[in-house]
Structure formats: structure tokens, C-alpha cells
């Protein structure tokens, strides 16, 4: 199943193909009635959503749990961000474990359980987290949650990164996105756009080539690009704003 799901995710390249993948190969691997998933970047106060997608969830339900642009109010998501998952919630068995108002909305839409899972890459303040809630899964899935997280979430993580890349490319074609860089990132990117190697950049800035490599990898993860070429392309079409030092 892991190999088949991994092969199928190669077909995901935008939101439409993502929805088809969720309703097809992903639903075969993990049958469910609804999916709410997203990606988050870490910061000193927790996590901030950079994208959110849902399949099979009513609009009024999404509106009831939304807070801010992309973030949602969900006790399951809060647990995932603390524990790393998996988390299983059964509305009949565990009603006292969640906020009553959230539970009422959950039940109103006909949901009976939710399997929450997560996957991340990066370390410290450079973590990119993918979190997902699979609604109304078979009860026996609870006992397979750890295995499913290991099998399903890396593929969902990859699929959402592909969607994010497509969205950034579309934004770059339509307008110039604003990218905020720390002063050292700004300096590194300026030299990178001149075609300099990590060693050359490090020598000019008084840093090791390994430090430059780490900084570029962290920046690529944050902007969801795959390599130096994509990073340079994105920067060339963006408005660069230097963040003040902390």
C-alpha cells in the first residue's frame, strides 16, 4: 500500500489533482467521509497555517471552526501539534475530552469520530508540519493509527507540498509575492542570484559553506521550493522585504 500510494502521489500537481488523489488512492488506503488537512510553519508562539484543504466537509462546518485566514479551532489539531500524533477521538466515547461547543458542531454535521495524524520535516523553528483529520473512519482504524500515520502522512505531506509549489507559481505569474527575509538570508540570496556557490557565499559573508547550505535549505523549506533553481526563480519574481533583526 505504501508503494502504491507513493507512486500515485506523483500525479498531484495542483488543487484539482489533489482532490482527485484524496478521493481515489488516499480513500482506498484509508476510507473516510471527510478530510481536513493543512501545512503549518513553526514560530515562537506555536504554528501558523500556510495552506488548508478539505474534501467532503460542508462549508458551514468549515466556517464554524475557522479562525483567521487559514487556521482552525480544533482540539484534535491542538493535540497533534503537541504530540506529533496520531490522535483518535470518538464523540460517543470521549465527549468530556473536548470543548462542548466544538463537539456540538461536530455532531450536528454527522461526524462520529476523527483520526488525527501528522508528519513534519525540519527542526526547531524551521519545522514544516502537515496535519490531517480523517472524519468518520472505521472504528478498528484506531488500533492501526500508528501504522497509518507512518504509511499515509509522508505521502499527504508530499502532495500538499506539490499543491503549495503550484500555488506559488500561479501567484508569481499573477503578481509579485512579498517574501520577508532576515538580513543574513537577504545577503545570502543576493549572492546566490549572482550564481555564487555556497563556498563563495560563505567566504564573502564570513560563514562556513555548511552554514550557508543549512540556511538555504531552511529557506527552501519555508518557501516550499525544491532546489536552488526554484528558489532563485521565486526570488526573481518576488518583492523582497528585509525583516528587522529580533
N, C-alpha and C positions, 0 to 999 in steps of 0.2 A: 504494500500500500504506500509506503514512504517513497519508493522509487517512482511509482506511477503518479503520485501527487506532485512530486518534484518535476517530473517531465511535463506534466500538464500546465504547471505554473509558467512555463516558458511562453505560453500563448497570451499571457496578461501583459497588455501594453497601454491600457487606458481604462477609464471607469467602466465603459460598456463591456469590455472583455473581462474585467474583474468581476462584474455582476454575473456574467455567464459562467465564469470559473467557479464562483461561490455556489451557484445553483446547480452546477454539474459535478465536476470532480470532487470539490470540497464536500458537497452534500452527500456524495457516495461514501466518502471516507468518514464523515461524521454527520449523520442525519440530524436535522434540526428544523425548526419552523421559522426562526428568525436569527439574524446575526447583526450585532453592533460591534464595530471594531475601529481602531484608530491607532495613530502613532503619536508619541509624546517625546519631548526633549526635557532632560533634567535641568533644574536650576536650584538655587539655594533654598527656595521655598517649596519645592516639590517638582511637579511636572506640568508642562503646558502642551496642549494638543496642537499638532501641526496639520493633521488631517483626520477626517472622520467619515466613515461609510456605513451604511446599513442596507440590509436586504431582508425584506419580509416584515419590517416593523412599520406600524401605522404612523402617519405623520403626527397625529395628535399625541401619541405616546412619546415620540421623539421631542416634541415641543414641551411636554410636561417635565422632561428630565434634563433639558438643555440649560446650561448656564454659561453665558458668554458666547463667543463665536462658535467654538468647536467643542468645548468641554461639556461634560455631562455630570449630573448629580447621580451617583450610583454607589451604594455601599460595596457592591461586588468589585467595581473598579478600584475603589479606595483600598480594599483588601489586597487586590492584585499588586498595586503599587508598593505595598508594604512587604508582601510575602513573596512576590515573584510567581505565585500560582503553583498548581491550579487551585481554584476555589469552586465549590459546588453549593448551590443554595436551592432548597426545596421550600416552597411557600407554605405548604401544609405542615411540614415537619419543624421548620425553623422560623416561625413568624415573629418571635420575640427578638430575633437577632438583627433586625433591620428597622429603619425608621418607618412608623406606621403610615405616614403619608405616601412614601415611596412604595410601600407594599400595596396600598390600596390601588394605586395607579397600575402597578404590576398585575394585580389580579383582575382589574377592570378590563384589561386587554386580553385576558385569557391565558396569561402565562402561568405556568405551574412550577417551572424550575429554570435554572440558568447555570451553565458551566462556564466559568471564567478561566481564561488561560492567558499566559503572557510569554513574551520572548524579547530579549534585548541584545544589543551589541554596544561595545564601548565600555568605558569605565569612568567612575567619578562623575564629574559634571559634563562628560561627553556621551552620556548614555542616550541611545535611541531605543525607546520602548514601544513594542507593539502589544496591545492588549485587546482581547476579544471576549464577547459574551455570546454564547450559543444558547438560544432560547428554546425551551420545550424539547429537550433531548430525552432519549430513553433512560429510565431510572438507573439501569445497570451501568450506564456510562460513568457514573460516579466512581466505580471501582477501577475504571480504566483511565481515569483522568490524567495521571502522571504519564502514562504511555502516549496518550493522545496529545498531550502538550508537547512531548518530545517529537512526535511524528508530524503533527499538523502545523504547529506555530512557526517553525522556521520557513515553511512554505508560504504561510499567510504573511509573514514578515517580508519575504521576498516579493510577493505580489503587491503589497502596499508600497514598497519602495519603487516598484516599476510604475505604479499609478502616480506617485509623487514626482518622479522624474518627468513623466509625460505632462503633468500639470505645470511644472516649472518651465518646460519647453514651450508650452502654449502661452504661458504668461509672458515669457521672454519675447515671443512673436508679437503679442498684442500690446505690450507696454514694457517699460523698463522696471523690473522689480527692484525694490530697495533692499540692500544687504548691509547689515551693520557688522563691522569688523573691529576687533580690538586693534590697538595701534601696531602690535607686533604682527598680527595677521595681515593688516594692510600693507606693511612693509614687505612681508614675505610674498604676498600675492603680486605686488608691483614688480618684484624681481622675477617671479615665476612667469608673468606675462611677457617678460623680455627674453624668455627661453632659457633662463639660467637653471643649472642643476641644483640639487639640494646642497651639494658641497659648496658650490659657488655662492649660493644664497647665504649659507651659514657663515662662510668666510667674510662676506661683506657685512653681515649683521652681528658678527661676534658670537655665533652659536654653532653647535655641532650639527653635522648633516643629519644625525639621528633625531635631534630636537626639531629640525625643520620638517623632516619626514613625518614625525608624530603630529606636529601642528597641522600639516596639510591633510593628513588622514582624518584628524578630528574635524576639520573644516568641511571636508568632503562628506563625512557622515552627517554633519549638521545640515548641509545643503542638499543632501540626498543625491549626490553625483557619484559616478563610478570610478573616475580616474582624473588625472591631471588635465587631460584634454577637455573633458566635460566641464571641469572647474574653470579653466581659462575661458571657455566659450560662455559660460554663465556670467562670469565677471565682466566680459566684454560687452554684455547686453544689459548690465545692471547699473543702478545708481549705488555707488559705494559711500556709506556713511561711517565715519570713524567713531566707535564708541569711546566715551571718556574712560580713563583708567578707573578701576574700582577704588 
